[in-house]
């Protein structure tokens, strides 16, 4: 009985960790894309005014993978890329919900 309770708790801890990681990825990915579009819409001078020189450099470094992705996507396929990112985000959030299901640790007789 005690061993199964320990296994259930261990499973629950791993399940919550996986769920948290997937949910974080599902939230950060669209946030980074939206932030990239916002940063691309305004001038670098404006970004440097609001964030300061170090903040603007940090933002540029943080968004460099997203910018690299968008530079690799041809203009004709931007809508498809956005649709794919939307579906990927939805899949990550659904997987986070599915993976974070706990096992019962208490039972009533």
Backbone as numpy.savetxt, mean C-alpha at the origin, in Angstrom:
# Nx Ny Nz CAx CAy CAz Cx Cy Cz
-4.95 -29.59 24.70 -5.79 -28.39 24.70 -4.92 -27.13 24.70
-3.90 -27.15 25.59 -3.04 -25.98 25.69 -2.21 -25.79 24.42
-1.79 -26.90 23.81 -1.01 -26.82 22.58 -1.83 -26.23 21.43
-3.09 -26.65 21.32 -3.93 -26.11 20.25 -4.23 -24.63 20.47
-4.35 -24.22 21.73 -4.57 -22.80 22.03 -3.34 -21.99 21.62
-2.16 -22.54 21.89 -0.92 -21.86 21.51 -0.80 -21.77 19.99
-1.17 -22.83 19.29 -1.12 -22.80 17.82 -2.11 -21.79 17.26
-3.29 -21.72 17.85 -4.29 -20.77 17.38 -3.81 -19.33 17.60
-3.21 -19.08 18.75 -2.70 -17.73 19.02 -1.56 -17.37 18.06
-0.69 -18.36 17.81 0.40 -18.13 16.86 -0.14 -17.85 15.46
-1.14 -18.62 15.06 -1.78 -18.39 13.75 -2.40 -17.00 13.70
-3.07 -16.61 14.76 -3.72 -15.30 14.78 -2.71 -14.17 14.69
-1.57 -14.33 15.36 -0.54 -13.29 15.30 0.02 -13.18 13.88
0.33 -14.32 13.26 0.82 -14.29 11.88 -0.23 -13.76 10.92
-1.50 -14.15 11.13 -2.57 -13.69 10.25 -2.74 -12.17 10.35
-2.69 -11.65 11.55 -2.81 -10.20 11.71 -1.63 -9.46 11.11
-0.44 -10.03 11.24 0.75 -9.41 10.63 0.65 -9.38 9.12
0.24 -10.50 8.52 0.07 -10.54 7.06 -1.01 -9.56 6.61
-2.11 -9.54 7.33 -3.20 -8.63 6.98 -2.78 -7.18 7.08
-2.02 -6.86 8.12 -1.55 -5.48 8.29 -0.59 -5.09 7.17
0.30 -6.00 6.81 1.25 -5.72 5.73 0.54 -5.52 4.39
-0.39 -6.39 4.07 -1.12 -6.26 2.81 -2.00 -5.01 2.78
-2.63 -4.71 3.90 -3.46 -3.50 3.95 -2.59 -2.25 3.81
-1.43 -2.25 4.45 -0.52 -1.11 4.32 -0.09 -0.91 2.87
0.24 -2.01 2.21 0.62 -1.92 0.80 -0.55 -1.45 -0.06
-1.75 -1.93 0.25 -2.94 -1.53 -0.49 -3.31 -0.06 -0.29
-2.88 0.53 0.81 -3.16 1.94 1.07 -2.03 2.83 0.54
-0.79 2.38 0.71 0.36 3.20 0.30 0.46 3.31 -1.22
0.15 2.24 -1.93 0.28 2.25 -3.39 -0.59 3.34 -4.04
-1.90 3.40 -3.79 -2.67 4.49 -4.42 -2.31 5.87 -3.86
-1.89 5.92 -2.60 -1.46 7.19 -2.02 -0.23 7.72 -2.76
0.72 6.83 -3.04 1.94 7.24 -3.75 1.62 7.69 -5.18
0.69 7.00 -5.83 0.32 7.39 -7.20 -0.37 8.76 -7.19
-1.29 8.96 -6.25 -1.98 10.25 -6.16 -1.01 11.37 -5.82
-0.08 11.09 -4.91 0.91 12.09 -4.54 1.83 12.41 -5.71
2.13 11.41 -6.52 2.96 11.64 -7.71 2.23 12.54 -8.70
0.95 12.30 -8.94 0.20 13.15 -9.85 0.10 14.58 -9.31
-0.08 14.70 -8.00 -0.16 16.02 -7.40 1.18 16.76 -7.50
2.27 16.05 -7.23 3.59 16.68 -7.31 3.95 17.03 -8.75
3.48 16.23 -9.71 3.77 16.52 -11.12 2.93 17.70 -11.61
1.79 17.95 -10.98 0.89 19.02 -11.43 1.39 20.40 -11.02
2.16 20.47 -9.95 2.67 21.77 -9.49 4.16 21.86 -9.79
4.68 23.06 -9.79 6.09 23.25 -10.12 6.98 22.82 -8.94
8.23 22.55 -9.26 9.19 22.16 -8.21 9.41 23.30 -7.22
9.29 24.54 -7.70 9.45 25.69 -6.83 8.34 25.73 -5.78
7.12 25.45 -6.19 5.99 25.44 -5.26 6.15 24.32 -4.23
6.57 23.15 -4.68 6.80 22.04 -3.76 7.88 22.40 -2.76
8.96 23.03 -3.23 10.04 23.44 -2.34 9.59 24.51 -1.36
8.66 25.38 -1.77 8.12 26.40 -0.86 7.36 25.76 0.29
6.51 24.79 -0.02 5.67 24.17 1.00 6.41 23.16 1.86
7.32 22.40 1.27 7.99 21.33 2.01 9.40 21.69 2.43
9.94 22.74 1.88 11.34 23.07 2.14 12.22 22.28 1.18
13.49 22.64 1.15 14.40 22.00 0.20 14.58 20.51 0.53
14.78 20.20 1.80 14.98 18.80 2.20 13.70 17.98 2.01
12.56 18.57 2.30 11.29 17.87 2.12 11.01 17.58 0.65
11.34 18.54 -0.21 11.15 18.33 -1.65 12.07 17.24 -2.18
13.30 17.20 -1.66 14.21 16.13 -2.07 13.74 14.78 -1.56
13.23 14.74 -0.35 12.70 13.49 0.21 11.49 13.01 -0.60
10.62 13.93 -0.96 9.45 13.58 -1.76 9.88 13.05 -3.12
10.86 13.69 -3.71 11.36 13.23 -5.01 11.95 11.83 -4.91
12.68 11.56 -3.83 13.27 10.25 -3.61 12.17 9.21 -3.36
11.17 9.55 -2.57 10.07 8.64 -2.26 9.27 8.30 -3.51
9.08 9.26 -4.38 8.26 9.05 -5.57 9.04 8.56 -6.79
10.34 8.37 -6.67 11.13 7.95 -7.83 10.70 6.59 -8.40
10.33 5.58 -7.59 9.83 4.34 -8.21 8.53 4.55 -8.98
7.66 5.39 -8.45 6.38 5.64 -9.12 6.62 6.40 -10.43
7.52 7.37 -10.38 7.84 8.12 -11.61 8.48 7.22 -12.65
9.33 6.30 -12.20 9.93 5.34 -13.13 8.89 4.45 -13.77
7.90 4.03 -12.98 6.81 3.21 -13.52 6.03 3.98 -14.57
5.65 5.23 -14.25 4.84 6.01 -15.20 5.62 6.40 -16.44
6.93 6.56 -16.31 7.71 6.88 -17.52 7.82 5.67 -18.44
7.67 4.46 -17.90 7.74 3.25 -18.72 6.40 2.93 -19.40
5.32 3.53 -18.93 3.99 3.27 -19.51 3.77 4.22 -20.69
3.49 3.67 -21.88 3.19 4.55 -23.02 1.90 5.34 -22.78
1.80 6.50 -23.43 0.64 7.37 -23.22 -0.68 6.70 -23.56
-0.68 5.82 -24.54 -1.91 5.14 -24.95 -2.42 4.16 -23.90
-1.55 3.75 -22.97 -1.91 2.72 -22.00 -2.04 3.24 -20.57
-2.10 4.53 -20.38 -2.19 5.11 -19.05 -3.49 4.70 -18.36
-4.59 4.71 -19.10 -5.88 4.34 -18.51 -5.86 2.87 -18.08
-5.26 2.02 -18.91 -5.15 0.61 -18.55 -4.27 0.42 -17.32
-3.21 1.20 -17.22 -2.33 1.11 -16.06 -3.05 1.54 -14.79
-3.85 2.62 -14.89 -4.64 3.06 -13.73 -5.68 2.02 -13.34
-6.33 1.41 -14.32 -7.32 0.37 -14.02 -6.65 -0.83 -13.37
-5.46 -1.19 -13.84 -4.73 -2.31 -13.26 -4.31 -2.00 -11.83
-3.84 -0.78 -11.58 -3.47 -0.39 -10.22 -4.68 -0.37 -9.30
-5.82 0.04 -9.81 -7.05 0.03 -9.01 -7.44 -1.39 -8.65
-7.38 -2.28 -9.63 -7.72 -3.69 -9.35 -6.70 -4.32 -8.40
-5.43 -3.97 -8.56 -4.40 -4.49 -7.66 -4.62 -4.02 -6.24
-5.00 -2.76 -6.08 -5.28 -2.23 -4.76 -6.47 -2.93 -4.13
-7.53 -3.13 -4.91 -8.70 -3.83 -4.40 -8.35 -5.27 -4.03
-7.53 -5.92 -4.84 -7.11 -7.29 -4.54 -6.26 -7.34 -3.27
-5.38 -6.38 -3.07 -4.56 -6.34 -1.86 -5.41 -6.14 -0.62
-6.41 -5.27 -0.71 -7.28 -5.03 0.44 -8.14 -6.25 0.72
-8.64 -6.90 -0.33 -9.43 -8.13 -0.14 -8.56 -9.24 0.44
-7.33 -9.36 -0.04 -6.42 -10.38 0.50 -6.08 -10.08 1.96
-5.97 -8.82 2.30 -5.69 -8.45 3.69 -6.84 -8.88 4.59
-8.06 -8.67 4.14 -9.22 -9.12 4.93 -9.27 -10.63 5.04
-8.97 -11.31 3.94 -9.04 -12.76 3.93 -7.92 -13.39 4.76
-6.72 -12.84 4.64 -5.57 -13.40 5.35 -5.59 -13.11 6.84
-6.28 -12.08 7.26 -6.25 -11.71 8.68 -7.36 -12.35 9.49
-8.02 -13.35 8.92 -9.07 -14.05 9.69 -8.45 -14.85 10.83
-8.90 -14.62 12.03 -8.34 -15.36 13.17 -9.03 -16.70 13.38
-8.32 -17.59 14.06 -8.93 -18.83 14.52 -9.47 -18.59 15.92
-10.46 -19.36 16.29 -11.05 -19.23 17.61 -10.05 -19.69 18.67
-9.91 -18.89 19.74 -9.00 -19.27 20.82 -9.77 -19.69 22.06
-11.03 -19.38 22.11 -11.84 -19.78 23.27 -13.08 -20.51 22.74
-13.42 -21.54 23.42 -14.64 -22.25 23.03 -15.53 -22.44 24.26
-16.80 -22.39 24.03 -17.75 -22.60 25.13 -18.28 -24.01 25.04
-18.28 -24.67 26.13 -18.77 -26.06 26.15 -20.21 -26.10 26.48
